[in-house]
Amino acid sequence: MDSQLDIKTLVYLFIFGNLFILLLITNYRRSAPKDRASTLFIRSKAVQLLFWCSLLLWGHIPRALSIPLSNALILLGCCLEIIALLLMMGILGQRIKLYYITLSILSSITFSIVAIFFHHSSWRIACTSLWSILFIVYPAYHLTVNPKGTPLQKILGILFYAFAGIMLLRAIVALIWEPEMNVFTTNLSQYLYYLGMYLLLIVGAAGFILLSNEHSFVKLKRIASYDDLTGILNRGAFLEEAEVRLEKAVAEQEYFSFMLLDLDHFKEINDTYGHDTGDVVLEEFALTIKDNLENSDLFGRLGGEEFAVILCGLDEASCDRKAEVLRKAVMKTPPQKLLQGYTVSIGVITIMPDQEIWINKLYKLSDKALYQAKQEGRNRVVRYNYIY
């Protein structure tokens, strides 16, 4: 009886803990951006609260109802929490959805078979514990091996792995050493199980809030760094990254090219067809250029119809060929809303950089070459010959 009271005390702690976390996250969400992940996390805590409350009903309602209900609630609550975490990390693809749907169906069928044909609580505990491991190993793996993961994510991943180990130990104990084991049995595996659940409750909630803040920060950084129309780097982010690449080129003594691109007669396009059509042309132009660049090339919009490209490691001849590829690609792009196509003028400079050069100077020199291209009739590439 004393041991049952000890476990029931822990159950009450989980009830109040989940209730507190539920209220905390709900109030936090009022001032934070509302998203699907936080909604699912709140629902997961509500379902887990119902699970812990359902344990107190054991002995008061038929076992045929209380046992399946409790197990369904804990599996559903954990599944919702994991899905919320995967959503927050942006990795909930179609294959992962199928994986968890399959797990949910198979775990429900397996537990029903065990509950109907094997009247041993230890078998039900082992079944639930083993299926729980399969639910948590994927987020644990992704959190720990993701090269772009933060220290917080790696800590959460290690915690998930630790809990999976506890669930495995609990299943082994239930199957081998404690054949009459139930949720109120007191042994080392049970205490570790409840300790693990409590750590997941506290650290999981705190981790979710911190991950939510990280996610919001990444979104804000993206908004601040990318042009909202074309989806490429805006002026500030482009020039900042260009400075970093220039420093690297200086250190490694490799060629560095600054290419300035300007859509020809863009003002006439806006005046003739309207700004909406002009926006479509800019999007189309940016996509054409991007499709003809390497992943290592830097591409950004400096403002209006002016764009820029940074190429590293290409000498003048190679850079000129690349510029010609871009010019011809733009000229051959089938216009979506224009009666005829459009062209681009390109000014470019290539140097072997030293400590005395800076991005603003390269921008100004390539702008001189661009001005010359415009003066010579547009739709051409003009190089600024830098004198060392």
Beta strands, then each sheet from edge to edge (+ up, - down):
strand 1: 256-263
strand 2: 298-303
strand 3: 306-312
strand 4: 344-351
strand 5: 381-383
sheet 1: 2+ 3- 1+ 4- 5-
end
